[in-house]
Amino acid sequence: MIIDNITECGSMKEKHSFVIMIKDKWWREFCNHNHKGRKTHSYVQKGLAPPKNASLIFFYVTKPSRLIAGCAEFIERKIGNAEEMWVKHGSESVLESKEKYLAFLAGEKKVSFVRFTNLQEAFQPIPLNNVLMLLGVKRLARRGFYVDKETSNKLLASMRF
């Protein structure tokens, strides 16, 4: 279980975990692949995308859900040429074919693959208002954001797995 596997991220206590913004359709696809037994997943983003370093990834599912729906253990972020990255990690993504991958990239030459494992769906997802209160902010950053270990633990405890 993830809650037992939290580790420090080197000396970067303030950057323990990362919250990724994800569309509902992609979240559902990752969950489907996870239910089918896939262990390693890759979230594809155009250009250079965060996170660089983290222990956990939390998934904030955007409209219409607007909630943190689960988390996973961060493996790494790989950045590279779109063609080469598809060959190496395309099978880990939820994009069903190279054609859909290229259409998603819309001509972008650089791509980021955020690789993760041990995907877990929250028994009790955290609604946006609760996330905003916990973080003490009025809005969430569109490209995602880091949270410290204390906040990570609070999120994990609230979600119940």
TORFI-947867 format. One record per atom (N, C-alpha, C): x, y negated, z; residue in one letter. Coordinates in steps of 0.1 Angstrom, whole numbers, padded with zeros to 4 digits, always signed. Layout:
# residues N
XYZa/...
# end
This chain:
# residues 161
+0008+0012+0000m/+0000+0000+0000m/+0009-0012+0000m/+0005-0023-0007i/+0013-0035-0009i/+0016-0042+0004i/+0006-0042+0013i/+0007-0050+0025i/+0019-0045+0034i/+0022-0032+0032d/+0034-0026+0039d/+0047-0028+0033d/+0047-0032+0020n/+0059-0033+0012n/+0064-0047+0010n/+0059-0057+0018i/+0064-0071+0016i/+0078-0072+0020i/+0086-0078+0011t/+0100-0080+0013t/+0104-0094+0011t/+0115-0099+0017e/+0119-0112+0014e/+0125-0113+0000e/+0123-0125-0006c/+0128-0127-0019c/+0142-0134-0018c/+0152-0127-0014g/+0165-0133-0012g/+0164-0144-0002g/+0169-0156-0005s/+0168-0167+0005s/+0157-0177+0001s/+0148-0172-0007m/+0137-0181-0012m/+0124-0179-0005m/+0124-0181+0008k/+0112-0178+0016k/+0100-0186+0011k/+0103-0198+0006e/+0092-0206+0001e/+0086-0201-0012e/+0093-0192-0018k/+0088-0187-0031k/+0086-0172-0030k/+0079-0168-0020h/+0077-0153-0018h/+0069-0147-0028h/+0057-0153-0031s/+0048-0147-0041s/+0044-0158-0051s/+0038-0153-0062f/+0033-0162-0072f/+0019-0159-0076f/+0011-0170-0078v/-0003-0168-0082v/-0004-0171-0097v/-0008-0161-0104i/-0010-0162-0119i/-0024-0165-0122i/-0027-0175-0131m/-0040-0177-0136m/-0042-0168-0147m/-0054-0160-0147i/-0056-0150-0157i/-0071-0151-0161i/-0074-0149-0174k/-0088-0149-0178k/-0094-0136-0174k/-0107-0137-0172d/-0115-0126-0167d/-0114-0113-0176d/-0114-0115-0189k/-0113-0104-0198k/-0099-0097-0197k/-0088-0104-0195w/-0075-0098-0193w/-0074-0091-0180w/-0080-0097-0169w/-0080-0090-0156w/-0087-0077-0157w/-0099-0077-0163r/-0107-0064-0165r/-0099-0054-0173r/-0092-0058-0183e/-0084-0049-0191e/-0072-0043-0183e/-0065-0051-0175f/-0055-0046-0166f/-0061-0036-0156f/-0072-0039-0151c/-0079-0029-0141c/-0082-0016-0148c/-0087-0017-0160n/-0091-0005-0168n/-0078+0003-0171n/-0067-0003-0175h/-0055+0004-0177h/-0050+0011-0164h/-0051+0003-0153n/-0047+0008-0141n/-0055+0021-0137n/-0068+0020-0139h/-0077+0032-0135h/-0073+0044-0144h/-0068+0041-0156k/-0064+0052-0165k/-0050+0058-0162k/-0044+0053-0152g/-0031+0058-0147g/-0019+0051-0151g/-0020+0039-0158r/-0008+0032-0162r/-0002+0026-0149r/+0011+0028-0148k/+0019+0023-0136k/+0025+0009-0138k/+0030+0007-0150t/+0037-0006-0152t/+0029-0014-0162t/+0027-0027-0159h/+0019-0036-0168h/+0028-0048-0171h/+0024-0055-0182s/+0031-0067-0186s/+0020-0077-0190s/+0021-0089-0183y/+0012-0100-0186y/+0020-0109-0196y/+0014-0111-0208v/+0021-0118-0219v/+0017-0133-0218v/+0027-0142-0219q/+0025-0156-0219q/+0034-0162-0230q/+0028-0172-0236k/+0036-0179-0247k/+0047-0188-0241k/+0058-0188-0247g/+0069-0196-0243g/+0076-0192-0230g/+0082-0201-0223l/+0089-0198-0211l/+0079-0200-0199l/+0075-0189-0193a/+0065-0190-0182a/+0070-0184-0169a/+0065-0190-0158p/+0068-0184-0145p/+0061-0171-0142p/+0065-0164-0132p/+0075-0167-0122p/+0089-0161-0126p/+0099-0167-0120k/+0113-0162-0122k/+0116-0152-0111k/+0111-0155-0099n/+0115-0146-0088n/+0103-0146-0078n/+0099-0134-0074a/+0088-0132-0064a/+0088-0118-0060a/+0081-0116-0049s/+0079-0102-0044s/+0066-0097-0049s/+0056-0105-0048l/+0042-0102-0052l/+0036-0112-0062l/+0027-0107-0070i/+0019-0115-0079i/+0004-0114-0074i/-0002-0126-0072f/-0016-0126-0070f/-0023-0130-0083f/-0035-0125-0085f/-0042-0128-0098f/-0054-0136-0095f/-0053-0149-0099y/-0065-0158-0098y/-0072-0157-0111y/-0084-0151-0110v/-0093-0150-0122v/-0100-0163-0124v/-0098-0169-0136t/-0104-0182-0139t/-0119-0180-0142t/-0125-0191-0147k/-0140-0192-0149k/-0144-0179-0157k/-0155-0174-0154p/-0165-0178-0145p/-0163-0173-0131p/-0154-0164-0129s/-0152-0157-0116s/-0146-0167-0105s/-0135-0174-0108r/-0129-0183-0099r/-0126-0177-0085r/-0118-0167-0086l/-0114-0161-0073l/-0101-0153-0075l/-0094-0151-0063i/-0082-0142-0063i/-0087-0128-0062i/-0085-0120-0073a/-0092-0107-0074a/-0082-0095-0070a/-0069-0098-0069g/-0060-0087-0066g/-0046-0091-0066g/-0037-0081-0065c/-0023-0084-0065c/-0015-0072-0070c/-0002-0074-0072a/+0007-0064-0077a/+0021-0067-0072a/+0030-0057-0073e/+0044-0059-0070e/+0051-0064-0083e/+0058-0075-0081f/+0065-0082-0093f/+0077-0073-0095f/+0079-0070-0108i/+0092-0063-0112i/+0102-0073-0117i/+0098-0081-0128e/+0107-0090-0134e/+0099-0098-0145e/+0105-0109-0149r/+0100-0117-0160r/+0111-0116-0171r/+0106-0111-0183k/+0115-0110-0194k/+0111-0120-0204k/+0121-0127-0210i/+0119-0138-0220i/+0127-0134-0232i/+0120-0136-0244g/+0128-0133-0256g/+0120-0136-0268g/+0126-0131-0279n/+0120-0133-0292n/+0107-0124-0293n/+0096-0130-0298a/+0083-0123-0298a/+0084-0109-0304a/+0091-0107-0315e/+0091-0094-0322e/+0099-0084-0313e/+0110-0088-0308e/+0118-0079-0299e/+0110-0075-0286e/+0104-0085-0281m/+0096-0082-0268m/+0085-0073-0270m/+0078-0074-0282w/+0067-0064-0285w/+0073-0050-0286w/+0084-0048-0292v/+0090-0035-0294v/+0093-0029-0280v/+0099-0037-0271k/+0103-0032-0258k/+0092-0030-0248k/+0082-0040-0248h/+0072-0040-0237h/+0058-0041-0242h/+0056-0041-0254g/+0042-0043-0260g/+0032-0032-0254g/+0037-0020-0252s/+0028-0010-0247s/+0023-0012-0233s/+0030-0021-0226e/+0026-0024-0212e/+0015-0035-0211e/+0013-0042-0223s/+0004-0053-0223s/-0011-0048-0225s/-0020-0057-0224v/-0034-0053-0227v/-0038-0056-0241v/-0028-0062-0248l/-0031-0065-0263l/-0030-0051-0270l/-0040-0048-0277e/-0042-0034-0283e/-0033-0031-0295e/-0029-0041-0302s/-0021-0039-0314s/-0011-0051-0316s/-0001-0048-0325k/+0008-0059-0328k/+0001-0070-0335k/-0009-0067-0343e/-0017-0078-0349e/-0024-0087-0339e/-0030-0081-0329k/-0037-0089-0318k/-0026-0097-0310k/-0015-0091-0308y/-0004-0098-0301y/+0001-0110-0309y/+0003-0108-0322l/+0008-0120-0330l/-0003-0130-0331l/-0016-0126-0332a/-0027-0136-0332a/-0027-0144-0319a/-0025-0137-0308f/-0025-0144-0295f/-0014-0154-0294f/-0002-0150-0300l/+0009-0160-0299l/+0008-0171-0308l/+0000-0170-0319a/-0003-0181-0328a/+0010-0188-0333a/+0020-0180-0337g/+0032-0186-0343g/+0043-0189-0333g/+0040-0187-0320e/+0051-0190-0310e/+0062-0180-0311e/+0074-0184-0311k/+0086-0175-0313k/+0091-0169-0300k/+0090-0177-0289k/+0095-0172-0276k/+0083-0168-0268k/+0085-0157-0261v/+0074-0152-0253v/+0080-0147-0239v/+0071-0147-0229s/+0074-0142-0216s/+0066-0130-0213s/+0072-0120-0208f/+0064-0108-0203f/+0067-0107-0188f/+0056-0109-0181v/+0057-0108-0166v/+0053-0094-0163v/+0063-0086-0158r/+0062-0072-0156r/+0058-0069-0141r/+0049-0060-0139f/+0045-0057-0125f/+0040-0043-0124f/+0039-0038-0111t/+0035-0024-0109t/+0026-0024-0096t/+0020-0013-0093n/+0012-0011-0081n/+0000-0022-0081n/-0007-0023-0092l/-0018-0032-0093l/-0029-0028-0083l/-0034-0037-0075q/-0045-0034-0066q/-0056-0044-0067q/-0068-0039-0068e/-0080-0048-0068e/-0084-0050-0054e/-0088-0062-0051a/-0092-0066-0038a/-0106-0060-0035a/-0108-0055-0023f/-0121-0050-0019f/-0130-0063-0016f/-0123-0073-0012q/-0130-0086-0009q/-0122-0097-0016q/-0125-0100-0028p/-0118-0111-0035p/-0120-0125-0028p/-0111-0134-0030i/-0111-0147-0023i/-0116-0157-0032i/-0128-0163-0029p/-0134-0174-0038p/-0125-0187-0038p/-0126-0194-0049l/-0118-0206-0050l/-0119-0216-0038l/-0130-0218-0033n/-0131-0228-0021n/-0123-0223-0010n/-0123-0210-0007n/-0114-0205+0004n/-0100-0206+0001n/-0096-0204-0012v/-0082-0205-0016v/-0077-0220-0014v/-0086-0229-0019l/-0082-0243-0017l/-0081-0247-0002l/-0090-0242+0006m/-0089-0245+0020m/-0076-0240+0026m/-0073-0227+0023l/-0061-0221+0028l/-0048-0228+0024l/-0048-0233+0011l/-0036-0240+0006l/-0036-0254+0010l/-0047-0260+0014g/-0048-0274+0017g/-0046-0283+0005g/-0052-0279-0006v/-0051-0287-0019v/-0065-0288-0024v/-0067-0298-0034k/-0080-0300-0040k/-0081-0292-0054k/-0069-0289-0060r/-0069-0282-0073r/-0058-0273-0074r/-0059-0263-0082l/-0048-0253-0084l/-0041-0257-0097l/-0028-0254-0097a/-0019-0257-0108a/-0023-0247-0120a/-0024-0252-0131r/-0029-0244-0143r/-0019-0233-0147r/-0006-0236-0145r/+0004-0226-0149r/+0008-0216-0138r/+0000-0217-0127g/+0003-0208-0115g/+0012-0216-0105g/+0014-0209-0094f/+0022-0216-0083f/+0027-0205-0074f/+0038-0209-0067y/+0044-0201-0057y/+0038-0203-0043y/+0037-0192-0035v/+0033-0194-0021v/+0043-0187-0012v/+0044-0192+0000d/+0054-0186+0010d/+0049-0173+0016d/+0057-0166+0023k/+0054-0153+0029k/+0042-0154+0038k/+0041-0164+0046e/+0030-0166+0056e/+0016-0167+0048e/+0016-0175+0038t/+0004-0176+0030t/+0001-0163+0022t/+0011-0156+0018s/+0009-0143+0011s/+0002-0134+0021s/+0007-0133+0033n/+0001-0124+0043n/-0013-0128+0046n/-0016-0141+0046k/-0030-0145+0049k/-0039-0141+0037k/-0034-0142+0025l/-0042-0138+0013l/-0044-0123+0013l/-0034-0115+0016l/-0035-0101+0017l/-0045-0097+0027l/-0045-0103+0039a/-0054-0099+0050a/-0068-0103+0046a/-0070-0114+0039s/-0084-0118+0035s/-0090-0109+0024s/-0081-0103+0016m/-0086-0095+0004m/-0090-0081+0008m/-0084-0076+0018r/-0087-0062+0022r/-0086-0052+0011r/-0077-0043+0012f/-0075-0033+0001f/-0080-0019+0005f/
# end
